[in-house]
Structures are given as structure tokens and as C-alpha cells.
């Protein structure tokens, strides 16, 4: 679907376990095709600024977190490769890191705080309907 609109998909995921429970979210973000080859470097650059390092072997890193054994941040790049950062209990990690990297890439710093991007209920419903119409052709359940 993203290709139809001149975009590539970037997916990022946080899986964080704490003594109080956990937090998880997955976000899929369209990135203009002209920027798709800059996604990896943007995450690396933003990571260096914040002390976020990525594992050499993403699959092994994810396996080490399976069954509740660890916390992680994962990026799925437009070319299908993955980048994984293992969260460490003693080192703070912002769950907004994925958003921060993408607003840097897209040149939209005003969209860093998700609360500043909230729509009215009417606009939100209109966006949802527009998305449903755009996605209808790609919906595997139809």
C-alpha cells in the first residue's frame, strides 16, 4: 500500500519489561521513497546521541529476549533488515526514540511530541475513514 503512495514502510517496536509490568507498542510509518536509504543511518546517528547501540546479530538479540527474558527496541528497515537495541535495566531508554529518529529523518521536529499531533474527534474519524478507503484494496480479509 505504501508503494502506491510513493512511500516505504518503517516499523519500530518497543518491548519493555519492568518490575511493575511491561509496555509494548508497534508503529508502522510511511517514509517517502527518496528517504528510504537514509533510515538506517538516521537511527544510528540518533542512537549515538542517546547512547543507543544496535546489536550485530538482530535475530540472536531478539531470541535472547523471547519468553519475557529481556527488553528491546527493534526497527524494521524498508529493505527488510532489522536493527535491535537491547534495553538495559541500569540505562534509561526513551520509548519515544523511534519517533525521535523519524521526525529527524522527515524534518518534522514539531511532531516529536505525539500529544501536539492529536486531532479533534471529528478529524480523527475522518482520517480513519480515509485510511480504510486507501487500504481497502490491500485488505486480506476482504
HELIX and SHEET records of a PDB file:
HELIX    1   1 UNK A    3  UNK A    5  5                                   3    
HELIX    2   2 UNK A   33  UNK A   38  5                                   6    
HELIX    3   3 UNK A   39  UNK A   50  1                                  12    
HELIX    4   4 UNK A   58  UNK A   65  1                                   8    
HELIX    5   5 UNK A   66  UNK A   68  5                                   3    
HELIX    6   6 UNK A   97  UNK A  106  1                                  10    
HELIX    7   7 UNK A  109  UNK A  111  5                                   3    
HELIX    8   8 UNK A  114  UNK A  117  5                                   4    
HELIX    9   9 UNK A  121  UNK A  135  1                                  15    
HELIX   10  10 UNK A  136  UNK A  138  5                                   3    
SHEET    1   A 4 UNK A  21  UNK A  32  0                                        
SHEET    2   A 4 UNK A   7  UNK A  18 -1                                        
SHEET    3   A 4 UNK A  71  UNK A  76 -1                                        
SHEET    4   A 4 UNK A  82  UNK A  87 -1                                        
END                                                                             
